[in-house]
Amino acid sequence: MTEQTTPEVAGDGPALRKIKGPRGWDVAQAVAEHEGVCVRPLAMRQSDPTTGRSRVVPVACGATREAVCPSCARRNRRLRSDQCMQGWHLEAEPVIERRAPDREQTALMGYRAQLVTLGREALAAGKADDVDDVQEALADVDAQLAESGVTGRLPGVEPVPARRVRSTRRRADAPDLPRRRVESRTVGQVYAGRYRPSMFVTLTLGSYGPVHSARRRGGRIARCGCGRTHTPDAAILGTPVDPDDYDYRRAARDAVHFSKLVDRFWQNLRRAVGFDAQYFAAVESQRRLVPHLHAAIRGALPRALLRQVAAGTYQHVWWPKHGDPVYGGDRMPVWVPEVAAWCDPDTRQPLPTFEESLPGPDADGDQAAHVVRFGEQIDARGMLGGTDETRHHARYLTKYLTKSIGETYADASEAHRRHADRMLAELAITPCSPRCAVWLLHGIAPRGAGSRTRPGTCKGNAHKRHALGVAGRRVLVSRKWTGKTLADHAADRQSHVRGMLHAAGLVPPESSGQSSATGRLVCEPVPPGDPDVPPRAVLLLEAVATRRRWRQQYEQAQAVLAGVGAPGGRAGDGGGP
């Protein structure tokens, strides 16, 4: 590694400053990112059941955030964009097939059954610490089951609370919605015998106070609420004019329950339009750090009906009332082992549980802990399939999927960072679920609370800076959008590449878990301390070499099939590290 010295003026005179060349690991990561290879590959053992041979291979981490792994995040975004385009303007109903469970899913489900049994035994014996351990293990297993394609909810350790039947009477301040019988179709209507348009819709939450803006009126930028005129690129745009009057509490609660409001919107929309409307939606953050929804909807819908459904959609949050915290600082609830409950630090009386604090079944909407609604700003546009405008909006819908909600302001002004800090401070005292430890600050024992629960300390993503209240999935896809999962779309890309290689007379590259000449390869995690695991740098460079070999074969296939000498294009990201 070469070093250079340059004079640098210091206090008493010139000094020498060393300039070192880049580290080898940094160069390897840069090459991997340029080649589209995962920069943090996982070590997996690949074995052939027929021959018994095995080796450790690098497998992509599958991260969806660019800050974690740029290559995997961009690959996921491209897959999502393809998924969006394939289902947006379908002309025939998608075929939904239920696959038989594979060996991995069966093994995970058997392990989950053992965990549930152990957890229920610990719950019956009053071993709260053991129950917490089982709950954490169950969360990991459920995540693996979901990634493998298993859908639906599964029973947990704790008994399911009795369902409270509440009145379905609409609020008096909400407009009535039309209700039609829902037909079993998902494709849109054809107009003029050949046009089958669809929609691109944007839904936002309401206002929590004036924010700095640069809106145009009559061809000129209107004056902001602060009394000044801002340029469209001003760093202060989107921040509150008066932070002390900004309703951070309602903003935090709306962000936490935004996903419930979106689910209610799709339910109301299907009842209003009379068919099983399908959607591909992404949750993003506005400049004011408020979540909003971009959605591609299959079929043409009346704009007036969309606005009517959005205005009439609301979501009651039937949780215990929670305003300002009753505990904090040095005065916190205490765990009393004798009664196995969280108690008041002064009276030693057990705190009421979450179920005991819920409103009664006959409570009206005014007694709900919170009500979430959409704002008045709604944008709806018609789209025709196969046009540049449709492709542009598909890219626009997925362009921020590689960034978390909090990362959208990372390079913004100091005003945005202060705005985010105020939002995080409110989220720190806003419960995110019935099991959230923040409930203890409000004098309520959450579900599943034990001795290891820490009052006010919740591990949920809603309280973290990168999420800013939006803890759930950023991509929302209806089940009949294409009839395929994201893994199916990735497999289609792999099959396309292998088909080209077969057609060109080339042998397809083997990737982890794919069929080989000797049988199906099996991949399994490598246990810690395995002596066969090479250093991480070796795994990374091996992945780069593999990707270059695959690209060379892909370009060879392109040249053979096109009948030209100079192939073009890059290999599709069909798989691999």
Secondary structure, DSSP 8 states (H G I E B T S, - for coil): --EEEEEEE-SSSEEEEEEE---HHHHHHHHHHHHT--SS-EEEEEE-TTT--EEEEEE------TTT-HHHHHHHHHHHHHHHHHHHT-SS----------HHHHHHHHHHHHHHHHHHHHHHTT-HHHHHHHHHHHHHHHHHHHHTT--S----SS-------------TTS--------BS--S---BTTTB--EEEEEEEE--SS-B----EETTEE---TTSS---TT-TTTTSBSSGGGS-HHHHHHHHHTHHHHHHHHHHHHHHHHSB---EEEEEEE-TTS-EEEEEEESS---HHHHHHHHHT-EEEE-S----S-S-BTTB--EEETTTTEEE-TTT--B--BTTTTS--TT--GGGSSEEEEEEEEEEEEEE-TTSHHHHHHHHHHHTTTTS-TGGGGTTS-HHHHHHHHHHHHHHTTS--STT-GGGGGGT-B-TT--TT--TT----GGGSTTTTT--S-SEEE-TTSSS--HHHHHHHHHHHHHHHHHHTT------TT-EETTEE-EEEE--TT-TT---HHHHHHHHHHHHHHHHHHHHHHHHHHHT-SS--S-----S--
